[in-house]
Amino acid sequence: MAALFAERFEPVRLLIPYAAGDRLAELYELGAPVDERVDRPEGVFVRARLSRTDARRFASYLVLEEDEAQDGRT
């Protein structure tokens, strides 16, 4: 049962600029499992698990690799 539930979520890496703090608040309001949060000069880096629908809503903040988040590239 737990495996089926886990398949509903996709791991994502997001870099949310500080100017988009409302989107970060929205992420937390979803109750999505947040595995990591790091405040960086360019914004908040978050590793989380989102439903496919929610992942699409945050698509503009997706980063491919943690290294890219550190460099500020998306």
C-alpha positions in Angstrom: 0.0 0.0 0.0 2.8 2.4 0.9 4.5 1.7 -2.4 1.4 2.7 -4.4 1.0 5.9 -2.4 4.7 6.8 -3.0 4.3 6.4 -6.7 1.9 9.3 -6.8 4.7 11.7 -5.9 7.6 12.8 -8.0 10.9 14.0 -6.5 11.6 17.6 -7.6 14.3 20.1 -7.0 13.1 23.7 -7.0 14.8 27.1 -6.7 12.2 29.6 -5.7 13.4 33.2 -5.8 12.8 35.3 -2.7 10.6 37.6 -4.7 8.2 34.6 -5.2 7.8 33.9 -1.5 4.1 33.4 -2.1 4.9 30.3 -4.2 7.1 28.9 -1.4 4.2 29.4 1.1 1.9 27.7 -1.5 4.3 24.7 -1.6 4.1 24.3 2.2 0.3 24.7 2.2 0.1 21.7 -0.2 1.5 19.6 2.6 4.0 18.2 0.2 6.9 16.1 1.7 9.8 18.5 1.9 13.1 16.6 2.1 15.5 19.6 2.1 15.3 23.4 2.3 18.4 25.6 1.8 18.3 29.4 1.8 20.8 30.5 -0.9 21.7 34.0 -2.2 19.5 33.6 -5.3 16.5 32.0 -3.5 15.3 29.0 -1.6 16.4 25.6 -2.9 13.9 22.8 -2.0 13.9 19.1 -2.6 10.4 17.8 -2.3 8.0 15.3 -3.6 5.0 16.6 -5.5 2.1 15.1 -7.3 2.4 15.3 -11.1 -0.2 18.1 -11.1 1.6 20.1 -8.5 4.9 19.5 -10.2 3.5 21.1 -13.4 2.4 24.1 -11.3 5.9 24.6 -10.1 7.6 23.8 -13.4 9.1 27.3 -13.8 11.1 26.8 -10.6 12.5 23.3 -11.4 16.2 22.7 -11.6 17.9 19.6 -13.0 20.8 19.2 -10.6 21.6 20.5 -7.1 24.8 22.0 -8.6 22.7 24.1 -11.0 20.7 25.4 -8.0 23.9 26.5 -6.3 25.1 28.2 -9.5 21.7 29.9 -10.0 21.1 28.2 -13.4 17.7 26.7 -14.2 
